[in-house]
Amino acid sequence: MKNKQERTRFIQEAKRRLMKQRILSALLYGTSIVLIVANRGAYWPFAVLIVALVLIARLHSKEVNRDMALTPNPAMKRIIQIQYVIDYCFIVLVGLFLPVVLNLSLPFFTSIGVYLLLAVVLLLTDTVLERRGKVLDPEHPTKKELRTYPKTWKKLKT
């Protein structure tokens, strides 16, 4: 198996190769949110939103398979899957907050409370899984390590 530095380089290089797809899916997602807010009575912007969410899910699926291939531990593979599901849920939660509040005419403070509760639960669960993953496979890079290494999106040298 690869050591932590090799795994980090491998993941960063793979993320760099997916960058164009990630940006395009994020732009489509953001555009769909704007369309939903701007066209409050229409249902067609939700179709654009669903397409964007499917594209994002597809990218997450590629990343999950790539990361799971780096560890032989089945428990660590399960943690990686759950972490990506949490990331996806957080993307949905952040993007749909304003459209849901505006379209369903929900009380603002109640919506904020539910939103914050869900966000805290997702973040705490992710933190617990990250710590458990460090114990199961110390050679697997954490999210913080992947964010801080390397400092550039330029092609990585091996």
N, C-alpha and C positions, 0 to 999 in steps of 0.2 A: 504494500500500500504506500501511497505517497505520504510525505510528512506534511506538517502544517503549512510551511512556506510554499511547497509545490501545489498543494490544494488551493491555497489562496490565489496563487498566480493563475492556476487553471480556471477557477471560478471568475476571476476578474477578466481574464481574456474572453471567456464565454459571454460575460455580461457586455463587454465591449462590442462583441459581434452582434448581439441582440439589441444594441442601443437604438438603431433606426426603427426597428419594430416597436420598441417600448415607447419611443417618442410619438410615433404615429398613433398608437393605440391610446396614449394619454391625451393627445390632441383630439381624437375622436370622442373620447370620454368627456373631456371638458366641454367640447362643442355640444354634445348631447345634453349636458347639464344646463348650459346656457339656453339651448332650444326649449328644454322643458320649462324653465323659469319664464322665458319670453312668451311661450305659447301655452299658457296655463290651461286652456280648455282642450287642446289638441292631444291626441293619443299617439300620433306618428313619431314625435321625438322619443317616445319610449322604445320604439323599434331601433332607433339609432343607438340608444343607451344599451339595449340588449346586445346588439352587435359589438359595441365597444367592450362590454363586460365579457363576452365570449372570447374576444381577441386577448384581453388581459388574462383570462383564465387559461387560455392556450399557452401564453408565454410563461405563466406560473407553472404550468404542467411541465414544460420543457426544463425549467430551472429545477423543479423538484426531482425529476428523473436524473438530471446531471449531478445534483448534490447527493442524491441517494447512492449513486454509483461509486462515490468516493469512500464510503464506509461499509465495512462488512457486518457491523452490528445491526440486527433487525430492530432492536429497540430505538437505536439512534435514527434509523430510517423512518420509523413511525414519528419520532419527534420532528424530523425535518418536514414530513408531510403536514403535520399539524401546524407547524410554524408558517408554512406557506398558505394554509387555509386561513389562519388568523390574519396574515398580511392581506389576503384577498378580502376578507370580511371588513378589515379596517378601510380598505380602498372604497368599498361599497358604502360603508357607514359615513365616511367623510363626504363622498360625492352626493349621496342622496339626502343628506340632512336638510338642506335648503329647499329642494323641490318637494319633499314630503311635507315640510311645515307649511309651505305656501299653497300647495295643491289640496291638502286635506284640511286646511284651516285649523290646525291644532293649536292649543295654547302654547305660547312661546316658551314660558318658563318650565312647563312640564316637558316639553320637547327637549329643552337644554338639559334638564335633569336626566332624562332617559338616555340622551346622547352621551353625556359625560359618564354615566354609570356603565354603559356599554363600552366606551373607550377605555375606561379604567380597567374593566374586567379583561378586555382583550390585551391591553398592555401588561397587566400583571401575569396573565397566563403565559404570554410570550416570554416574559422575564424568567418565570419558573421553568419553562421548557428549555430556555437557553442555559440556565444553570445545570439542569439535569443532563443536558447534552454535553456540557463540559466534563462531567463526571464519566459519562458513558464512553465518550470518544474525545480525549484531550487533544488529539491531532486535527480534529475538525475545526475550521475557523468559525469564530463567532461573528454575529452581524456587525459588531463594533470593529472587529479586526478587518472585515471586508470593506467597511466604510472608510477606514483610515489607511488602508494599504492597497495599492499605491495612491499617490496624490494626483495622478493624472489618468485620463482616459486614452492616452496615446498607446500605441502598440507596446505590449510588455516584452521585455527582453528576457530570455531564459538563460 
